[in-house]
């Protein structure tokens, strides 16, 4: 029965689920590790389950813990919003903001997000997470993530989104490339050696939809055949590799502007359609009335003139 449960344990359970490490959960809660450990013992007694199994990396939730967390988080957040956050004061808030995004988006947009928020909310704690988790949708739903910055849709009625930035794809090659001078034909594009990412599963919809690269995902069926001779694990190394070799590549325009401006790279319009795409910020609709969320979305809207510019 509810009257036999200590509701004060629920935020501790939530922190343990999100951090999956005792020390980090204690830090998040501003509690000592022994106090959190004692609370975990009480949680185990209350729910008659181990809830977490110790591993070399920390705490792994049991199936029962995952089921409980999915059921508890919406109610817990509703209580927090009702009692603690009817008003949101940015300069005093020490909330943690968890956002997933891919590595090139983090490189380009993390400084934009920090410059947008920290001058107004200096105590805000921000954590950027990789986007290659197979359960982005689930993490948004249960609160492990607040937001996901995606270039592909998360198609479910329980998620809302807002426009974040427009972007384009460009073909890049070395400024002194022996065969490419300011433009590229479809024949050249298909025959010249490319450097590209290693294909990976696409998880943005919450389900595996086959392996592809971000560029292949964005362009879709219109994407021409390529002569890929080099595969790399990170898009961040591609501009430097291309600048030093005769490879060409297709990549996000913002990512290469520094080397274009320094004269190391040519940035060329691709010989195919669908080179334009949109970044959208997604969240679970249970957060749509949260005062912090409303403030955050207002900051994004107010910053659109700068976020939307190439070269930010």
C-alpha positions in Angstrom: 0.0 0.0 0.0 1.1 3.6 -0.7 0.9 4.5 3.0 3.7 2.0 3.7 6.1 3.5 1.1 8.6 6.3 1.8 8.1 8.6 -1.2 11.3 10.4 -0.4 13.1 7.3 -1.7 11.7 7.8 -5.2 14.1 10.7 -6.2 17.0 8.6 -5.0 15.8 5.6 -7.1 15.4 8.0 -10.1 19.0 9.3 -9.6 20.4 5.7 -9.4 18.6 4.8 -12.6 19.9 7.8 -14.5 23.5 7.6 -13.2 23.8 3.9 -12.7 26.7 4.6 -10.3 26.4 5.1 -6.6 29.0 8.0 -6.4 27.5 10.0 -9.3 24.0 9.5 -7.9 25.1 10.8 -4.5 26.8 13.8 -6.2 23.6 14.5 -8.2 21.5 14.4 -5.0 24.0 16.3 -2.8 24.0 13.3 -0.5 26.8 11.1 1.0 27.4 7.7 -0.6 26.6 5.9 2.6 23.2 7.7 2.7 22.4 6.7 -0.9 23.6 3.1 -0.2 21.3 2.9 2.8 18.4 4.3 0.7 19.1 1.6 -1.9 18.7 -1.1 0.8 15.4 0.4 1.8 14.3 0.5 -1.8 15.2 -3.2 -2.2 13.1 -4.1 0.8 10.1 -1.9 -0.4 10.0 -3.4 -3.9 11.2 -6.9 -2.9 13.8 -6.9 -5.7 17.6 -6.3 -6.0 16.8 -3.4 -8.4 20.5 -3.1 -9.3 23.3 -5.6 -9.9 26.9 -4.5 -9.4 29.1 -4.7 -12.5 32.6 -3.5 -13.2 31.2 -0.2 -14.6 28.7 0.5 -11.8 25.1 -0.6 -11.3 23.0 -2.4 -13.9 19.2 -2.1 -13.4 17.2 -5.3 -13.2 14.1 -5.8 -15.4 11.9 -4.9 -12.4 13.8 -1.7 -11.9 13.3 -0.7 -15.5 9.6 -1.4 -15.3 9.3 0.6 -12.0 11.2 3.5 -13.4 9.1 3.8 -16.5 6.0 3.9 -14.3 7.3 6.2 -11.6 9.1 8.9 -13.6 6.0 10.7 -15.0 4.4 10.9 -11.6 7.6 12.0 -9.9 8.2 14.7 -12.4 4.6 15.9 -12.1 5.0 16.1 -8.3 8.3 18.0 -8.7 6.8 20.5 -11.1 3.8 21.0 -8.9 5.5 21.7 -5.7 9.0 22.9 -6.5 8.9 24.6 -9.9 5.9 26.7 -10.4 8.4 29.4 -11.1 11.8 29.0 -12.7 14.6 31.3 -11.8 17.5 30.8 -14.3 20.2 32.4 -12.2 19.5 30.1 -9.2 18.8 26.8 -11.0 21.2 23.9 -10.7 19.2 21.5 -12.8 20.9 19.0 -15.0 20.2 19.2 -18.7 20.8 15.9 -20.6 20.9 16.2 -24.4 21.9 13.5 -27.0 23.4 14.4 -30.3 25.9 13.0 -32.8 29.6 13.9 -32.6 29.6 16.4 -35.4 26.6 18.2 -34.0 28.2 18.3 -30.6 31.3 19.9 -32.2 29.2 22.5 -34.0 26.3 23.2 -31.6 27.6 22.5 -28.1 29.3 26.0 -27.9 26.1 27.5 -29.3 24.0 25.9 -26.6 26.5 26.8 -23.8 26.7 30.4 -24.9 22.9 30.5 -25.1 22.2 29.2 -21.6 25.2 29.7 -19.2 25.2 33.5 -19.2 21.6 33.4 -17.9 21.8 30.2 -15.9 25.4 29.8 -14.7 24.7 27.0 -12.2 23.0 24.8 -14.9 24.7 21.4 -15.3 24.8 20.3 -18.9 25.6 16.8 -20.2 25.9 15.9 -23.9 25.3 12.2 -24.7 26.2 10.3 -27.8 23.3 9.6 -30.1 24.2 5.9 -30.9 22.2 4.5 -28.0 19.5 2.0 -29.3 16.8 3.5 -27.1 16.9 7.3 -27.5 13.0 7.2 -27.5 13.0 5.2 -24.2 15.5 7.5 -22.6 13.5 10.6 -23.5 10.4 8.9 -22.1 11.9 7.8 -18.8 13.9 10.9 -18.1 17.4 9.7 -18.7 17.5 12.2 -21.5 15.7 15.6 -21.6 16.2 16.3 -25.3 17.5 14.7 -28.5 18.9 16.8 -31.3 18.3 14.8 -34.4 18.6 15.2 -38.2 16.0 12.5 -38.7 12.4 12.2 -37.3 11.4 10.6 -34.1 7.9 9.4 -35.2 5.6 9.0 -32.3 2.7 11.0 -31.0 4.2 11.1 -27.5 7.1 13.3 -28.6 7.1 17.0 -29.4 9.8 18.9 -31.3 11.0 22.4 -32.4 13.2 23.6 -35.2 16.8 24.1 -34.1 18.8 24.8 -37.3 18.9 24.3 -41.0 22.0 22.7 -42.6 23.4 21.6 -46.0 25.7 18.9 -47.2 28.8 19.9 -49.2 31.4 18.0 -51.2 34.9 18.8 -50.0 38.3 18.3 -51.5 41.8 19.7 -51.0 42.3 23.2 -52.3 45.0 21.9 -54.6 43.1 18.8 -55.8 44.5 17.8 -59.3 41.0 17.0 -60.8 38.5 19.2 -59.0 38.4 23.0 -59.5 35.4 24.7 -58.0 32.7 22.3 -59.2 32.2 18.5 -59.6 30.3 16.5 -62.1 28.2 13.4 -61.2 30.7 11.2 -63.1 33.6 12.7 -61.1 31.7 12.3 -57.9 31.0 8.6 -58.5 34.5 7.7 -59.7 36.9 9.7 -57.4 38.0 8.1 -54.2 35.9 9.0 -51.1 36.5 9.0 -47.4 33.3 8.2 -45.4 32.1 7.1 -42.0 31.7 3.4 -41.1 28.0 2.6 -41.5 26.2 2.1 -38.2 22.6 1.2 -37.2 20.1 4.0 -37.3 18.3 4.4 -34.0 16.6 7.8 -34.2 13.1 6.3 -34.4 13.8 4.0 -31.4 14.2 1.0 -33.6 17.0 -0.3 -35.7 16.3 0.6 -39.4 19.4 -0.9 -41.0 23.0 0.3 -41.2 23.9 3.5 -43.0 26.0 6.7 -42.7 24.3 10.0 -41.7 24.8 11.3 -45.3 23.1 8.2 -46.8 20.3 8.6 -44.3 19.8 12.3 -45.1 19.9 12.0 -49.0 18.1 8.7 -49.2 17.3 7.1 -52.5 18.7 10.1 -54.5 22.3 9.4 -53.2 24.6 8.3 -56.1 27.0 5.4 -55.9 30.4 6.3 -54.4 33.9 4.9 -54.7 34.6 4.7 -50.9 38.2 3.8 -50.4 38.6 4.9 -46.7 36.2 4.4 -43.8 36.7 6.3 -40.5 34.9 6.2 -37.1 34.5 9.9 -36.6 33.4 12.7 -38.9 35.7 15.1 -37.1 38.8 13.7 -38.8 37.4 13.7 -42.3 38.2 17.4 -43.2 41.8 17.1 -42.2 42.2 13.8 -44.1 40.7 15.3 -47.2 42.9 18.5 -47.0 46.0 16.3 -47.0 45.0 13.8 -49.7 43.2 13.4 -53.0 40.1 11.9 -51.4 36.8 13.7 -51.6 34.0 13.6 -49.0 30.4 14.6 -48.5 29.9 16.3 -45.1 28.0 18.8 -43.1 28.9 22.3 -44.3 29.3 23.9 -40.9 31.9 21.3 -39.9 34.3 22.2 -42.7 34.1 26.0 -42.7 37.2 26.6 -40.6 39.4 24.7 -43.2 37.6 26.3 -46.1 38.2 29.8 -44.6 41.9 28.9 -44.0 42.3 27.9 -47.7 42.9 24.2 -47.1 39.7 22.9 -48.5 37.3 23.6 -51.5 33.6 23.4 -50.5 31.5 22.5 -53.5 27.8 22.0 -54.1 27.0 18.3 -54.6 25.7 16.9 -57.9 22.6 15.4 -56.3 19.3 16.6 -54.7 18.3 16.6 -51.0 21.4 18.3 -49.8 19.4 20.5 -47.4 18.2 19.1 -44.0 16.9 20.2 -40.7 18.0 19.7 -37.1 15.1 19.4 -34.7 15.1 19.2 -30.9 12.8 16.4 -29.5 11.4 15.8 -26.1 8.7 13.7 -24.4 5.4 15.6 -24.2 5.2 14.9 -20.5 7.7 17.8 -20.1 5.8 20.3 -22.2 4.5 22.3 -19.3 7.7 22.2 -17.2 8.7 25.9 -16.5 12.4 25.0 -17.2 11.4 23.5 -20.6 9.3 26.5 -21.5 12.3 28.8 -20.7 14.7 26.6 -22.7 12.5 26.6 -25.8 12.2 30.4 -25.5 16.0 30.7 -25.5 16.2 28.6 -28.6 13.5 30.7 -30.3 15.3 33.9 -29.3 18.6 32.6 -30.6 17.4 31.4 -34.0 19.0 34.3 -35.9 22.5 33.2 -34.6 21.9 29.5 -34.5 20.7 29.5 -38.1 23.8 31.1 -39.5 26.5 29.0 -41.1 29.7 29.4 -39.3 28.3 29.7 -35.8 
